[in-house]
């Protein structure tokens, strides 16, 4: 059973992991975490956490330079993050 406290703790850990070496990544990832992440499925939450393991240059390429991830699940969440309104 997932408690409110555990979801809050998980979100706090992810917020820290969204702090990157590039401000552009910080803004985009945190925006997704604040606006979209709370309503996502456990599977999408796991994929988001996986994305945060990627190095900054790779994430930047996916989110800003149009690079396409090999894994379909990564392509889907990258597309959702890109569509997040400013």
C-alpha positions as CSV (number, residue, x, y, z in Angstrom):
1,X,0.0,0.0,0.0
2,X,1.3,3.4,-1.0
3,X,0.8,6.0,1.7
4,X,0.6,9.8,1.2
5,X,3.8,10.1,3.2
6,X,5.7,7.7,0.9
7,X,4.5,9.5,-2.2
8,X,5.5,12.8,-0.7
9,X,8.9,11.4,0.2
10,X,9.3,9.9,-3.3
11,X,8.4,13.2,-4.9
12,X,10.9,15.1,-2.7
13,X,13.7,12.7,-3.8
14,X,12.7,13.1,-7.4
15,X,12.7,16.9,-7.0
16,X,16.3,16.7,-5.8
17,X,17.2,14.5,-8.8
18,X,15.6,17.0,-11.2
19,X,18.3,19.5,-10.2
20,X,20.7,19.1,-13.0
21,X,23.8,20.8,-14.3
22,X,21.7,22.7,-16.9
23,X,19.0,25.2,-15.9
24,X,16.9,24.3,-18.9
25,X,16.7,20.7,-17.7
26,X,15.9,21.8,-14.2
27,X,13.0,23.8,-15.3
28,X,11.5,21.3,-17.7
29,X,11.9,18.3,-15.4
30,X,10.6,20.1,-12.3
31,X,7.6,21.4,-14.3
32,X,6.7,17.8,-15.3
33,X,7.2,16.6,-11.7
34,X,4.9,19.4,-10.4
35,X,2.2,19.3,-13.0
36,X,2.0,15.9,-14.5
37,X,3.8,13.4,-12.3
38,X,1.2,13.2,-9.5
39,X,-1.5,11.9,-12.0
40,X,0.7,9.3,-13.7
41,X,0.6,5.6,-13.4
42,X,3.2,3.7,-11.3
43,X,4.8,2.5,-14.5
44,X,5.2,6.0,-15.9
45,X,6.6,7.1,-12.5
46,X,9.2,4.3,-12.7
47,X,10.2,5.4,-16.3
48,X,10.6,9.0,-15.2
49,X,12.9,7.9,-12.4
50,X,14.9,5.9,-15.0
51,X,15.2,9.1,-17.2
52,X,16.7,10.9,-14.2
53,X,19.6,8.4,-14.2
54,X,20.7,9.6,-17.7
55,X,23.6,12.0,-18.0
56,X,22.7,15.6,-18.7
57,X,24.0,15.7,-22.3
58,X,21.8,12.7,-23.2
59,X,18.7,14.2,-21.5
60,X,19.3,17.5,-23.2
61,X,19.6,15.9,-26.6
62,X,16.2,14.1,-26.0
63,X,14.4,17.1,-24.7
64,X,15.8,20.0,-26.7
65,X,17.7,18.7,-29.7
66,X,15.2,16.2,-31.0
67,X,17.2,13.0,-30.4
68,X,15.0,10.0,-30.1
69,X,15.5,7.4,-27.3
70,X,15.8,3.8,-28.4
71,X,13.3,2.5,-25.8
72,X,9.6,3.1,-26.6
73,X,8.7,3.9,-23.0
74,X,11.4,6.6,-22.9
75,X,10.1,8.0,-26.2
76,X,6.6,8.3,-24.7
77,X,7.6,10.1,-21.6
78,X,10.0,12.4,-23.4
79,X,7.2,13.4,-25.7
80,X,5.0,14.1,-22.6
81,X,7.7,16.2,-21.0
82,X,8.2,18.2,-24.2
83,X,4.5,18.9,-24.5
84,X,4.4,20.3,-20.9
85,X,3.2,24.0,-21.3
86,X,5.5,26.7,-20.1
